[in-house]
Amino acid sequence: MAYRVDHKEASETLMGAVVGMLLGDASVITHYKSPTRQAYLQLKHSTKQEAYALYKAELLRQLTHVRVQKSESYDKRTGQTYEAISVVTRCHPFYTRLREAFYPAGHKVIDPFWLERLDERGLALWFLDDGSTSETQCYLATLAFSWPDNYLLSRFIWNRFGIHANVRRHAGRGQPILYIPAKSRQRLREILLPYAQFTNMIYKVPNERPLESSGVMRQSDPPSNRGAMQK
């Protein structure tokens, strides 16, 4: 990859989207040829999610040139070859700042300053990356983040978006995940739907369901994580 740096200023709305991408599948990487350790952003999706990947690429073009490339990779576990589409930006000081904030020790953590930039589109991109939904429950796969970071995310999602996201222990791996209960399905759906409809990601959006009458908290009640760290 050639080393080139762009310097256009990032808008607040783009910041919110990029933070959502970074909470999900995207990563920011220091360019090995950069004498000042400038960073770029990259992400990869299955070609089945091509429309979604291209939507992200178009957003990122507001800041730098973006390279989109299809490739094949062989998975030894399944013996199958998979097609993927990768999106790679040029280096930019904005991505360098994100690299310093989110990877202070080489692995991804939550930075409260940048988390505050997350908006509804950013949340949607994060869930479309790492969320899952079924007839009865929704989850955000936050296993890569620490328990304290998960509690920080849980509080932020409630305070900013009015969505309950309770910290739970993943049954198989023992790491934290965020569980979104039935009382917040409709609010989550409202946020996801505008972005999922035209990116062919509608399968990630929870169906409309009537709330159960028993044990439903008022939307003004804060989320409770009592019993979240179940052994």
Contacts in CASP RR format, 6 or more apart in sequence:
PFRMAT RR
TARGET T0000
AUTHOR 0000-0000-0000
METHOD contacts of the structure
MODEL  1
MAYRVDHKEASETLMGAVVGMLLGDASVITHYKSPTRQAYLQLKHSTKQE
AYALYKAELLRQLTHVRVQKSESYDKRTGQTYEAISVVTRCHPFYTRLRE
AFYPAGHKVIDPFWLERLDERGLALWFLDDGSTSETQCYLATLAFSWPDN
YLLSRFIWNRFGIHANVRRHAGRGQPILYIPAKSRQRLREILLPYAQFTN
MIYKVPNERPLESSGVMRQSDPPSNRGAMQK
1 31 0 8 1.000
1 40 0 8 1.000
1 88 0 8 1.000
3 31 0 8 1.000
3 33 0 8 1.000
3 34 0 8 1.000
3 38 0 8 1.000
3 91 0 8 1.000
4 65 0 8 1.000
4 90 0 8 1.000
4 91 0 8 1.000
5 34 0 8 1.000
5 38 0 8 1.000
5 90 0 8 1.000
5 91 0 8 1.000
5 92 0 8 1.000
5 93 0 8 1.000
6 63 0 8 1.000
6 64 0 8 1.000
6 65 0 8 1.000
6 90 0 8 1.000
6 91 0 8 1.000
6 92 0 8 1.000
7 92 0 8 1.000
7 93 0 8 1.000
8 62 0 8 1.000
8 63 0 8 1.000
8 64 0 8 1.000
8 92 0 8 1.000
10 18 0 8 1.000
10 62 0 8 1.000
10 63 0 8 1.000
10 92 0 8 1.000
10 94 0 8 1.000
11 62 0 8 1.000
12 117 0 8 1.000
13 119 0 8 1.000
13 121 0 8 1.000
14 59 0 8 1.000
14 62 0 8 1.000
14 63 0 8 1.000
15 94 0 8 1.000
15 114 0 8 1.000
15 117 0 8 1.000
16 117 0 8 1.000
16 118 0 8 1.000
16 119 0 8 1.000
16 121 0 8 1.000
16 122 0 8 1.000
17 59 0 8 1.000
17 119 0 8 1.000
17 121 0 8 1.000
17 122 0 8 1.000
17 125 0 8 1.000
18 26 0 8 1.000
18 41 0 8 1.000
18 59 0 8 1.000
18 60 0 8 1.000
18 94 0 8 1.000
18 98 0 8 1.000
19 98 0 8 1.000
19 114 0 8 1.000
19 115 0 8 1.000
19 117 0 8 1.000
19 118 0 8 1.000
19 122 0 8 1.000
20 26 0 8 1.000
20 118 0 8 1.000
20 122 0 8 1.000
20 123 0 8 1.000
20 125 0 8 1.000
20 126 0 8 1.000
20 129 0 8 1.000
21 41 0 8 1.000
21 43 0 8 1.000
21 56 0 8 1.000
21 122 0 8 1.000
21 125 0 8 1.000
21 126 0 8 1.000
21 129 0 8 1.000
22 28 0 8 1.000
22 41 0 8 1.000
22 98 0 8 1.000
22 102 0 8 1.000
22 108 0 8 1.000
23 110 0 8 1.000
23 118 0 8 1.000
23 122 0 8 1.000
23 126 0 8 1.000
23 129 0 8 1.000
23 130 0 8 1.000
24 125 0 8 1.000
24 126 0 8 1.000
24 129 0 8 1.000
24 130 0 8 1.000
25 43 0 8 1.000
25 44 0 8 1.000
25 45 0 8 1.000
25 129 0 8 1.000
25 130 0 8 1.000
26 41 0 8 1.000
26 42 0 8 1.000
26 43 0 8 1.000
26 56 0 8 1.000
26 129 0 8 1.000
27 41 0 8 1.000
27 42 0 8 1.000
27 43 0 8 1.000
27 108 0 8 1.000
28 39 0 8 1.000
28 40 0 8 1.000
28 41 0 8 1.000
28 42 0 8 1.000
28 95 0 8 1.000
28 96 0 8 1.000
28 98 0 8 1.000
28 99 0 8 1.000
28 102 0 8 1.000
28 103 0 8 1.000
29 39 0 8 1.000
29 40 0 8 1.000
29 41 0 8 1.000
29 42 0 8 1.000
29 99 0 8 1.000
30 37 0 8 1.000
30 38 0 8 1.000
30 39 0 8 1.000
30 96 0 8 1.000
30 99 0 8 1.000
31 37 0 8 1.000
31 38 0 8 1.000
31 39 0 8 1.000
31 40 0 8 1.000
31 91 0 8 1.000
34 91 0 8 1.000
37 96 0 8 1.000
38 91 0 8 1.000
38 92 0 8 1.000
38 93 0 8 1.000
38 95 0 8 1.000
38 96 0 8 1.000
39 91 0 8 1.000
39 92 0 8 1.000
39 95 0 8 1.000
39 96 0 8 1.000
39 98 0 8 1.000
39 99 0 8 1.000
40 64 0 8 1.000
40 88 0 8 1.000
40 89 0 8 1.000
40 90 0 8 1.000
40 91 0 8 1.000
40 92 0 8 1.000
40 95 0 8 1.000
41 60 0 8 1.000
41 88 0 8 1.000
41 89 0 8 1.000
41 95 0 8 1.000
41 98 0 8 1.000
42 86 0 8 1.000
42 87 0 8 1.000
42 88 0 8 1.000
42 89 0 8 1.000
43 53 0 8 1.000
43 56 0 8 1.000
43 86 0 8 1.000
43 87 0 8 1.000
44 53 0 8 1.000
44 84 0 8 1.000
44 85 0 8 1.000
44 86 0 8 1.000
44 87 0 8 1.000
45 52 0 8 1.000
45 53 0 8 1.000
45 84 0 8 1.000
45 85 0 8 1.000
46 82 0 8 1.000
46 83 0 8 1.000
46 84 0 8 1.000
46 85 0 8 1.000
47 70 0 8 1.000
47 83 0 8 1.000
47 84 0 8 1.000
47 85 0 8 1.000
49 85 0 8 1.000
49 199 0 8 1.000
49 200 0 8 1.000
49 201 0 8 1.000
50 85 0 8 1.000
51 198 0 8 1.000
51 199 0 8 1.000
51 200 0 8 1.000
52 128 0 8 1.000
52 199 0 8 1.000
52 200 0 8 1.000
52 201 0 8 1.000
53 68 0 8 1.000
53 85 0 8 1.000
53 87 0 8 1.000
54 68 0 8 1.000
54 85 0 8 1.000
55 195 0 8 1.000
55 198 0 8 1.000
55 199 0 8 1.000
56 87 0 8 1.000
56 125 0 8 1.000
57 66 0 8 1.000
57 68 0 8 1.000
57 87 0 8 1.000
60 66 0 8 1.000
60 87 0 8 1.000
60 89 0 8 1.000
63 89 0 8 1.000
63 92 0 8 1.000
63 94 0 8 1.000
64 89 0 8 1.000
64 90 0 8 1.000
64 91 0 8 1.000
64 92 0 8 1.000
65 89 0 8 1.000
65 90 0 8 1.000
66 87 0 8 1.000
66 88 0 8 1.000
66 89 0 8 1.000
66 90 0 8 1.000
67 87 0 8 1.000
67 88 0 8 1.000
67 89 0 8 1.000
68 85 0 8 1.000
68 86 0 8 1.000
68 87 0 8 1.000
69 85 0 8 1.000
69 86 0 8 1.000
69 88 0 8 1.000
70 83 0 8 1.000
70 84 0 8 1.000
70 85 0 8 1.000
70 86 0 8 1.000
71 83 0 8 1.000
71 84 0 8 1.000
71 85 0 8 1.000
71 86 0 8 1.000
72 81 0 8 1.000
72 82 0 8 1.000
72 83 0 8 1.000
72 84 0 8 1.000
73 81 0 8 1.000
73 82 0 8 1.000
73 84 0 8 1.000
74 80 0 8 1.000
74 81 0 8 1.000
74 82 0 8 1.000
75 81 0 8 1.000
75 82 0 8 1.000
89 95 0 8 1.000
98 114 0 8 1.000
101 111 0 8 1.000
101 113 0 8 1.000
101 114 0 8 1.000
102 108 0 8 1.000
102 109 0 8 1.000
102 110 0 8 1.000
102 111 0 8 1.000
102 114 0 8 1.000
103 109 0 8 1.000
107 144 0 8 1.000
108 144 0 8 1.000
108 145 0 8 1.000
109 145 0 8 1.000
109 146 0 8 1.000
109 149 0 8 1.000
110 145 0 8 1.000
110 149 0 8 1.000
110 152 0 8 1.000
110 153 0 8 1.000
112 152 0 8 1.000
115 152 0 8 1.000
115 153 0 8 1.000
115 156 0 8 1.000
116 156 0 8 1.000
118 126 0 8 1.000
118 156 0 8 1.000
118 160 0 8 1.000
120 161 0 8 1.000
120 191 0 8 1.000
121 195 0 8 1.000
123 157 0 8 1.000
123 161 0 8 1.000
123 191 0 8 1.000
124 191 0 8 1.000
124 192 0 8 1.000
124 194 0 8 1.000
124 195 0 8 1.000
124 196 0 8 1.000
125 195 0 8 1.000
126 140 0 8 1.000
127 140 0 8 1.000
127 188 0 8 1.000
127 191 0 8 1.000
127 192 0 8 1.000
127 204 0 8 1.000
128 192 0 8 1.000
128 195 0 8 1.000
128 196 0 8 1.000
128 199 0 8 1.000
128 201 0 8 1.000
128 204 0 8 1.000
130 140 0 8 1.000
130 141 0 8 1.000
130 142 0 8 1.000
131 138 0 8 1.000
131 139 0 8 1.000
131 140 0 8 1.000
131 141 0 8 1.000
131 204 0 8 1.000
132 138 0 8 1.000
132 139 0 8 1.000
132 141 0 8 1.000
132 204 0 8 1.000
133 139 0 8 1.000
133 204 0 8 1.000
133 205 0 8 1.000
133 206 0 8 1.000
135 207 0 8 1.000
135 209 0 8 1.000
136 182 0 8 1.000
137 179 0 8 1.000
137 180 0 8 1.000
137 181 0 8 1.000
137 182 0 8 1.000
138 179 0 8 1.000
138 180 0 8 1.000
138 184 0 8 1.000
138 185 0 8 1.000
138 188 0 8 1.000
138 206 0 8 1.000
139 177 0 8 1.000
139 178 0 8 1.000
139 179 0 8 1.000
139 180 0 8 1.000
140 165 0 8 1.000
140 177 0 8 1.000
140 178 0 8 1.000
140 180 0 8 1.000
141 177 0 8 1.000
142 149 0 8 1.000
142 150 0 8 1.000
142 153 0 8 1.000
142 176 0 8 1.000
142 177 0 8 1.000
142 178 0 8 1.000
143 170 0 8 1.000
143 173 0 8 1.000
143 175 0 8 1.000
143 176 0 8 1.000
143 177 0 8 1.000
145 153 0 8 1.000
145 176 0 8 1.000
146 176 0 8 1.000
147 167 0 8 1.000
147 176 0 8 1.000
147 229 0 8 1.000
150 167 0 8 1.000
150 176 0 8 1.000
150 177 0 8 1.000
150 178 0 8 1.000
151 167 0 8 1.000
151 225 0 8 1.000
153 165 0 8 1.000
153 178 0 8 1.000
154 165 0 8 1.000
154 166 0 8 1.000
154 167 0 8 1.000
154 178 0 8 1.000
154 223 0 8 1.000
154 225 0 8 1.000
155 223 0 8 1.000
157 163 0 8 1.000
157 165 0 8 1.000
157 178 0 8 1.000
158 164 0 8 1.000
158 165 0 8 1.000
158 222 0 8 1.000
158 223 0 8 1.000
161 187 0 8 1.000
161 191 0 8 1.000
162 184 0 8 1.000
162 187 0 8 1.000
162 219 0 8 1.000
163 180 0 8 1.000
163 184 0 8 1.000
163 187 0 8 1.000
163 188 0 8 1.000
163 191 0 8 1.000
164 180 0 8 1.000
164 181 0 8 1.000
164 183 0 8 1.000
164 184 0 8 1.000
164 217 0 8 1.000
164 223 0 8 1.000
165 178 0 8 1.000
165 179 0 8 1.000
165 180 0 8 1.000
165 184 0 8 1.000
165 223 0 8 1.000
166 178 0 8 1.000
166 179 0 8 1.000
166 180 0 8 1.000
166 181 0 8 1.000
166 223 0 8 1.000
166 224 0 8 1.000
166 225 0 8 1.000
166 228 0 8 1.000
167 176 0 8 1.000
167 177 0 8 1.000
167 178 0 8 1.000
167 179 0 8 1.000
167 225 0 8 1.000
167 228 0 8 1.000
167 229 0 8 1.000
168 176 0 8 1.000
168 177 0 8 1.000
168 178 0 8 1.000
168 179 0 8 1.000
168 228 0 8 1.000
168 230 0 8 1.000
169 175 0 8 1.000
169 176 0 8 1.000
169 177 0 8 1.000
169 228 0 8 1.000
169 229 0 8 1.000
169 230 0 8 1.000
169 231 0 8 1.000
170 176 0 8 1.000
170 177 0 8 1.000
176 229 0 8 1.000
180 188 0 8 1.000
182 209 0 8 1.000
182 211 0 8 1.000
182 212 0 8 1.000
182 216 0 8 1.000
183 211 0 8 1.000
183 216 0 8 1.000
183 217 0 8 1.000
183 219 0 8 1.000
185 206 0 8 1.000
185 208 0 8 1.000
185 209 0 8 1.000
185 211 0 8 1.000
186 208 0 8 1.000
186 211 0 8 1.000
187 219 0 8 1.000
188 206 0 8 1.000
189 205 0 8 1.000
189 206 0 8 1.000
189 207 0 8 1.000
189 208 0 8 1.000
192 204 0 8 1.000
192 205 0 8 1.000
192 206 0 8 1.000
193 205 0 8 1.000
195 201 0 8 1.000
196 202 0 8 1.000
196 204 0 8 1.000
196 205 0 8 1.000
END
